[in-house]
Amino acid sequence: MIETDLLVVGAGPTGLYAAYYAGFRGLTVTLMDSLPEPGGQVTALYPEKLIFDVAGLPQVKGQDLVDNLVAQAAQSKPDYILGHRAEKLEQRGDRVRVESDQGLEVLAAAVLITAGIGTFSPREVPVGQEYEGRGLRYFVPKLDELSGLDVLIVGGGDSALDWASSLEPLARSVTLIHRRTRFRAHERSVERLLQSRVRLLTPWELHRVFGEGQIDGVEIINNATQERAALEVQAVVAALGFVADLGPMTRWGLEQRARHIVVDSAMRTNLPRVFAAGDIVDYEGKVKLIATGFGEAATAINNAVPIIRPGAKVFPGHSSDVG
Ligand SMILES: Cc1cc2nc3c(=O)[nH]c(=O)nc-3n(C[C@H](O)[C@H](O)[C@H](O)COP(=O)(O)OP(=O)(O)OC[C@H]3O[C@@H](n4cnc5c(N)ncnc54)[C@H](O)[C@@H]3O)c2cc1C
């Protein structure tokens, strides 16, 4: 059983900033996320895209923002519990007990839910799932890991095209297959790829993955002509989208509206000691942005502090004064 002042469920941008802020307010903090990497939607869906509307950063690449949030949060020495989905939440006197899908228990003085659009798991490739971790991957948080390799990317959306563009300068070769002839991505991204050395094959699908231990190659099939082709690749990046699921949270007794958690202006939910912030929340006028998530995280933590430490103030003073 892990004991902590604050458990943050969801290590997306809102949860990461909340972790920093909890430390700034002198709380011990634990972050739980079902994904293997922090960063939420930014890392999973658009790590290579430029973001232009985060205050103070005229433009920042998605993954750079996440890396900076992780570095900022590190000042608070958070404990990360990654690859665990928060499954159960229940009140235990003046504590909240959360249990993960793998039976890990956390007892917290307060919980902040920053679960975005819910747990999102990558859509699995139709064949070759057994190669996950042996050449097949659904995320590429560190592009360098694929440098010098022949890479196959499967998918036709923004993330597939983004991975292809960013891997092109590093990989020995990049081939992208998509089962339709049209891409579901920004026109600019498609044009950029057409002018690059990425090989685009449509309408082709993954038919078989092979290799002793690690992936050595794949067989692909043209779904219009049934023609088959073998490709020598050492890495397959499956970018087939994500399935979002509020799942367990719907059973925690939280007041919900249209698949979101209802909060008041202090980011309190209807459950004692349980707060929420970021894309997961709903209140009148809510706008889903990274910037608003940051503000809501600070509001939630500052309002949680007097509950965790009776007598403490909501307003902390300024970080520039407090240090
Ligand atoms: C393609 C795209 C481009 C975007 N561009 C911009 C932009 O330019 N500017 C902008 O401001 N916003 C942008 N957004 C929106 C922005 O990404 C979101 O507003 C932001 O990610 C919300 O952050 P969050 O931390 O609240 O939630 P998320 O980023 O969704 O993170 C939530 C985390 O909670 C985890 N989680 C969920 N349920 C559980 C559970 N039960 N147990 C454990 N973990 C759980 C998830 O795995 C996830 O990691 C964009 C979104 C997309 C898809």
The ligand as a Gaussian input file, in Angstrom:
#p B3LYP/6-31G(d) Opt

LIG

0 1
 C       -4.226000      16.152000     -32.480000
 C       -4.446000      17.054000     -31.295000
 C       -3.899000      18.323000     -31.296000
 C       -4.103000      19.185000     -30.195000
 N       -3.542000      20.428000     -30.209000
 C       -3.692000      21.251000     -29.138000
 C       -3.119000      22.552000     -29.113000
 O       -2.488000      22.997000     -30.080000
 N       -3.314000      23.327000     -27.991000
 C       -4.024000      22.896000     -26.908000
 O       -4.136000      23.625000     -25.912000
 N       -4.589000      21.654000     -26.905000
 C       -4.441000      20.832000     -27.986000
 N       -5.036000      19.591000     -27.980000
 C       -5.813000      19.197000     -26.789000
 C       -4.886000      18.823000     -25.621000
 O       -3.999000      17.793000     -26.020000
 C       -5.702000      18.394000     -24.426000
 O       -6.523000      19.485000     -24.025000
 C       -4.787000      17.993000     -23.268000
 O       -3.992000      16.882000     -23.603000
 C       -5.608000      17.654000     -22.031000
 O       -4.712000      17.285000     -21.028000
 P       -5.172000      16.374000     -19.804000
 O       -3.947000      16.171000     -18.988000
 O       -6.364000      16.991000     -19.172000
 O       -5.663000      14.999000     -20.459000
 P       -4.880000      13.936000     -21.379000
 O       -3.807000      14.573000     -22.172000
 O       -5.960000      13.209000     -22.108000
 O       -4.200000      12.948000     -20.321000
 C       -5.015000      12.125000     -19.515000
 C       -4.194000      10.948000     -19.041000
 O       -4.985000      10.206000     -18.102000
 C       -4.746000       8.831000     -18.289000
 N       -5.885000       8.081000     -17.721000
 C       -7.181000       8.167000     -18.091000
 N       -7.946000       7.357000     -17.319000
 C       -7.095000       6.741000     -16.453000
 C       -7.258000       5.775000     -15.429000
 N       -8.473000       5.268000     -15.091000
 N       -6.159000       5.349000     -14.762000
 C       -4.915000       5.829000     -15.072000
 N       -4.705000       6.743000     -16.041000
 C       -5.779000       7.194000     -16.712000
 C       -4.594000       8.687000     -19.787000
 O       -3.850000       7.511000     -20.106000
 C       -3.821000       9.977000     -20.148000
 O       -2.428000       9.776000     -20.140000
 C       -4.868000      18.743000     -29.076000
 C       -5.412000      17.448000     -29.061000
 C       -5.216000      16.606000     -30.164000
 C       -5.818000      15.218000     -30.128000

